[in-house]
Amino acid sequence: MTATSLPAGGGRTLPLDHPGPWLRRYHGAPARAAATLVCFPHAGGSASFYYPYSEVLSARYDVLAVQYPGRQDRHREPCAESVAELARTLAAELAARVPADRPLAFFGHSMGAVVGFETARALERLGTGPTPDLFLASGRRAPALSRDDGIHRLADRALLAELQRLGGTDVRMLEDPELFQLVMPTIRADFKAVETYVPEDGARVRCPVVALIGDADPRVTAEQAAAWRDHTAADFSLRVFPGGHFYLADRQREVIATITAHVDPLKA
């Protein structure tokens, strides 16, 4: 799994089933799915980042991965300009498409953590559909600690160097000038959306929150991740894994065990 996603047809089988343009279901859901698990990608990422997780977890859950505009099969669409814009649209999509008769869990990595958080809050405000019973926030400092690090304003090569520092991008694939020009605007737009994100004072979700990070993440400390406890009205826990910002690529088995340990006890 890499941070940067190829256009459609670039290394992944197209989805088996995709309920609308915003959601991808790569593997069929079990007849009696124990829960719906919605996964939100990082900046520059796509739904296919979660393909390996879907491959394992779809044996017990209905796994849906979010596809932001501006990448893969949506590469001709303009990227969203803000986290709020993404959250509003995704809340409406999920309210219309996710069944309310089973538990609902969100997993978001990096940018996906704040998009998932604000989508959960938008669903709670809607009050017309399911709301998350659990939120897993990965690789991201708490919303109240959000800041603009100026990454989206860097020159292309400096931005690429930052991605390389995070360790999730195979920069060799961006040595192709055509591919580089195709992918970089999406990465830049995503970083702008997340770096200009400012949560409301006291923003919380009603469900429990689990924060997950790598112990060598250059972007998030354990203390910053632990501050997610201030963004839930329910229980909070923190899990630290060996690894950097993309620890979940190398620690798939442990992360899946953490997900199932928290999702399985949820009751409809």
N, C-alpha and C positions, 0 to 999 in steps of 0.2 A: 504494500500500500504506500502510495506516495502523496505528497501534499498537492502536487500539480496534476491536473486531470487532462488527458488527451481529448480531442474532439470525438464525436460519435464515431464508432468503428475503430477507435485507437486502442485495442488491446482488451476489451471486455465484450462479452456476449450481451446483446441488447436484452432488456428486461423481458421476463416471461409475461409479466402482467404489470401494467402501470396505470393505477387508478387516477387519471387526470395528469396534467403536465407536471405537477409539483411532487408527485410521489412515485417511487419505484418499488415494485415487489419482485425481487429476483428469484425467489423460490416460492412454490405454492404454500399457502398457509395450511396448517393441520386442521382437520375437520372440527376439532374441539380445541382451538387455540387457548392456551392458558392466559394469554394477555396479548395486547397489541403493543409492539415496541417501535417507536418512531425515532429514527436516527438523523441527526443534523450535522452536516459536514463543516469543516474548517474553511478558512479563507483560501480561495483558489481550489478548493476541493469539490467533489461531486458525489452523487449518490453511490457510485461504484466503489468509492473508498470502503464502504461497508459490506461489499460483496462477501468477503471471507467470513464476516460475522453473521451475515444472513444465512450463509451456507450451513452453519452449525446451529444457530438459534432458531431457524425456521422449523426445526423438528418439534418445537414446543410453543413458539409464538408466531403471530402474524407480524413479520418484520417489514417495515416500510422505511425506505431511505428517501430523504428529501432531496429533490433536484432543484437547485437554485437556477434562475435564468442566466444565460451567458456562457454556458458550458455544455460539452458533449452534444446531445441531440437538441439542446436549447441554445446552441452557440450563436445563433443569429438574433436572439432576443437581447435587449439591453439588460445589463445587470441592475439589480435593485440599488437604490441610492442610499438606503438606510436600513438599520436593523428593524426599526418600527414598521417600515413598508413591508419587509419580509414577514414580520410577525402577524400583521393584520391579514395579509393574504393567506398565510399558512393556517391561521386560526379558522378562517372561513372554510378553507379546503378540508381541514380535519373535522370540523363540525359537521360537514356534509357527508364525509366519506368513512369516518371511523365509527364502528358500532359502539353503542353505549352499554352493551350487555356483558362486557368483559373488562378487566383492568387495563389501564392505559399507562404506559411508561415512556418517558422521553430520555434519550441519550444524546448529548451534544458535545462535540469536541472543539475546543478553542473558540473560534467565532461561533461555531454551532452551539456552544454552551449559552451564549447570551441570546442567540436567535431562539433557541429552545425555551429559555427562561421567559423571554417576552411573549413567545407564542403561548406558553402556558398561562401567563397572566391575561393575555387577550381572550383565551378560551374561558377563563374564569369570569371575565367581564361579560362575555356574550351570554353565558348562562343558558344557552339553547342546545348544547351538545355535551359530549363527554369532556371531562377535565382530567389532567394527569393525576394518577395516584402515586407517582414516583418520578423524581427528576434526578438524573445522573449527569453531573457537570464535570467534564473532563478537560484537563489542560488549560484552565482559564482562571485567572484571578477573579475574585468576587465582583459583582457588578458595581458596587460602591467604590471599588478601587480602579475602575476603568479610567484610562487616560489615553491621550493622543501622543503616541511615540513618533509620529511623523514618518512612519514607514511608507505610507501611501504617497508621500511627496518625494521619495528618493528617486534618483535616476534609475533607469532600467537595470543596469548592471549592479548598482548598489542594492537594489531591491532583490535581485537574484542572489546576491551574496548573503543577504539576511535570510532568505529561504534556505540556503545551504547551511547556514549556521544552526537553523532549527532542526536540520537533519532529516526532513521528511521528503525532500525533493531530489530526484535523480536529475541533476542539472545537465547531464549529457544530452537528455532529450530536448533541451532548449537550445542546443548548439545549432539546430536547424533554424536559420533565420525566419523562414515562413512560419514555423510552429511558434517560435519565440514571439513574433508579432501578433499571433493569434491568441496566445495564452496570457501574455503580460497585462493587457488591459483588464481582463477578468480578475486577475490577482490584485491589481492595483485598486479596482473598484471595491472588491471585498474588504481589503484593508482599510479603505476610506470609510466604508460603512461601519466597521467595527471600531475604528479609532475615533470616530465622531459620535459614537454611542454614549449617551448620558442617561442613566436610569432615573426614574422618579425617586424622590426622597422616600426612604422607607419601603422601597419596592420589595414585595414578598410574593411567594407562592404558598398555597395552602397545604401542598403535599410535602412529604419528607424529601430532603435533598441529600444526595451522596456526592461528595467531591472526590475526583480521582486525578492524580498527577504522577509524573515521573520525578524521581528524586534528583535528577540532573537537568531538569527543564530550565533553560536559560531565561524563560519568560515568566515563570510562575514559581513562587516559593510556597512551602507548606503553610506558612502563616497567611499568605495571600489567599490560598485555596480554602483554608479554615474559616476565612471571613464569610464564606457562603452561608455559615450558620445564621447570619443576620438577615438572610433573605428567604427564610422559611418560617411559617407559623407552626411547623411540625418538627419531627426529629431530624437530626443532622448527624452525618458521619463522614470521616475522611479516610481515604485509602491511598497510600503512597506505594508506587511500584518502582523497581529498578528501571532506569532509562531516562531518556530526554523528552523533548516535547511530543514526539511520536512514539512514546513508550508502548502504546497499544498495538503497534504493528509487530513488535517483538514479543509482547507479553499477552498474546491473544488468549491463551488458555486461562491465565490468571484473571484477565479482565472478564472473560465470559463467565467464569466461576463467580466473580463478584456480581455481575449483572443478574445471573440466575438466583443467587442467594438473596437478592433484594426483591426481584420480581416475583419469584415463585410464591412467596407468602401472601401476595396481594389477593384479595378476594373480591369477586364481582358483587 
